[in-house]
């Protein structure tokens, strides 16, 4: 049986935590930042947890994570 391949795009976007959860970076922080408030931009920093509804799909894309 051949090895399963990891989706390289998913590997760049998601990391599996030691607790088993999957973390991702926040969206809406790349461009058009002038109309966003400082508070909104500050709250978009850092990582957040992937929603439970999407977790199964992401785990399928990261078979060895």
trRosetta pair geometry for C-beta under 8 A, 3 or more apart (Angstrom, degrees):
i j d omega theta_ij theta_ji phi_ij phi_ji
4 63 4.3 17 99 39 137 169
4 64 7.5 169 75 -36 102 92
5 63 8.0 91 74 21 20 125
6 10 7.1 -128 172 71 83 105
6 11 5.2 65 144 -60 124 124
6 61 7.1 68 -163 154 62 61
6 62 5.8 32 -140 -125 102 50
6 63 6.3 -134 -85 30 73 81
6 64 6.2 -78 -65 30 116 99
6 65 7.3 101 -123 -35 128 98
7 10 4.1 60 85 13 109 112
7 11 6.7 176 87 -17 55 84
7 61 4.0 -45 23 -166 127 100
7 62 7.3 -75 38 -61 86 57
8 11 5.4 -51 -145 33 36 116
8 12 6.6 37 156 -20 65 102
9 12 6.0 -56 -155 33 31 109
9 13 6.5 13 154 -8 64 115
10 13 5.8 -69 -145 45 33 104
10 14 5.6 -22 178 25 75 114
10 58 6.3 170 -157 -147 124 75
10 61 3.8 101 -10 134 173 133
10 62 5.7 -132 125 -53 123 90
11 14 7.3 -69 -114 54 17 76
11 62 6.5 136 -85 -105 70 96
11 65 7.6 -173 -113 -67 80 126
13 24 6.2 10 157 -133 86 96
13 25 7.4 -111 -158 23 68 94
14 22 5.3 -3 -170 -177 117 111
14 23 7.1 150 -155 74 64 45
14 24 5.5 -32 -101 -85 76 88
14 50 6.8 13 -126 -58 120 136
14 58 5.6 145 -94 -169 176 127
14 61 7.9 94 39 85 138 119
14 62 6.5 -111 88 -44 121 144
14 65 7.7 55 110 175 101 173
15 22 7.2 155 78 -156 36 63
15 23 5.3 -18 63 58 89 96
15 47 8.0 -46 43 -139 113 152
15 65 7.7 -156 -153 -161 39 130
16 20 7.1 -23 -176 -150 99 28
16 21 7.5 162 -157 89 58 33
16 22 5.6 -36 -102 -100 62 73
16 23 8.0 165 -103 15 14 75
16 62 6.7 176 -39 126 117 148
16 65 4.3 138 -5 148 130 106
17 20 6.6 -31 77 36 84 22
17 21 4.7 5 37 62 124 80
17 22 7.1 -151 2 -84 85 21
17 23 5.9 83 -48 -21 104 106
21 49 5.5 -47 176 -132 130 106
21 50 7.4 171 177 33 81 85
22 49 7.1 99 72 -159 55 64
22 50 4.2 -11 86 14 106 130
22 55 6.0 163 19 -128 126 86
22 58 5.6 122 170 109 172 144
22 59 7.4 -130 -55 -64 139 78
23 47 4.4 31 175 164 120 132
23 48 6.9 149 -152 76 77 22
23 49 6.3 -55 -103 -98 62 45
23 50 7.1 -147 -100 -22 12 84
24 47 6.6 148 74 -157 24 86
24 48 6.3 -34 66 67 75 72
24 49 7.7 55 22 172 83 10
24 50 5.3 86 -11 -73 118 86
25 29 8.0 -96 153 37 105 134
25 46 7.9 -172 -134 123 69 25
25 47 5.8 -62 -91 -105 52 70
25 48 7.8 88 -149 21 15 78
26 29 5.8 74 97 -20 100 127
26 44 4.3 -170 119 -167 148 73
26 45 7.1 -5 23 9 138 5
26 46 7.1 52 -15 70 116 54
26 47 7.6 -159 -27 -119 77 25
26 48 6.1 74 -74 0 83 117
27 44 7.8 -92 73 -152 33 115
28 36 7.6 137 156 -93 104 149
28 44 6.1 -116 83 -123 91 145
29 33 7.5 40 -160 -94 47 111
29 41 6.8 114 -126 -143 89 74
29 44 4.5 175 -74 134 115 134
29 45 7.7 125 -121 -77 152 46
32 35 6.2 -24 169 30 87 106
32 36 7.3 95 122 -20 73 103
33 36 5.3 -61 -154 36 51 114
33 41 6.2 60 -156 -98 105 129
36 40 4.7 -117 -178 85 97 129
36 41 5.3 114 119 -55 121 92
37 40 4.6 98 56 4 81 102
37 41 7.1 -152 93 -3 44 86
38 41 5.8 -58 -149 40 32 109
38 42 6.1 34 153 -23 67 108
39 42 5.7 -55 -146 35 29 112
39 43 6.4 23 158 -15 64 109
40 43 6.0 -61 -149 39 28 107
40 44 6.6 27 152 -21 63 108
41 44 5.8 -58 -152 32 33 113
41 45 7.7 53 148 -40 59 87
42 45 6.1 -34 -170 -4 40 115
50 54 5.5 -109 171 83 105 110
50 55 5.5 134 106 -86 117 75
50 58 6.0 -49 -176 9 166 161
51 54 5.0 73 68 15 88 103
51 55 7.2 -135 96 -35 43 84
52 55 5.5 -34 -148 -3 36 123
54 57 5.6 -61 -166 42 60 113
54 58 5.9 53 143 -21 86 109
55 58 5.9 -62 -148 40 32 108
55 59 6.2 33 157 -21 68 107
56 59 5.9 -54 -147 35 29 112
56 60 6.7 32 152 -21 61 104
57 60 5.8 -55 -156 31 32 113
57 61 6.8 26 149 -15 64 105
58 61 5.6 -56 -152 36 38 110
58 62 6.4 6 157 8 70 110
59 62 6.1 -72 -139 56 31 90
59 65 7.7 -133 -133 63 59 108
60 63 7.3 7 -166 -72 33 78
62 65 3.7 -15 159 10 119 129
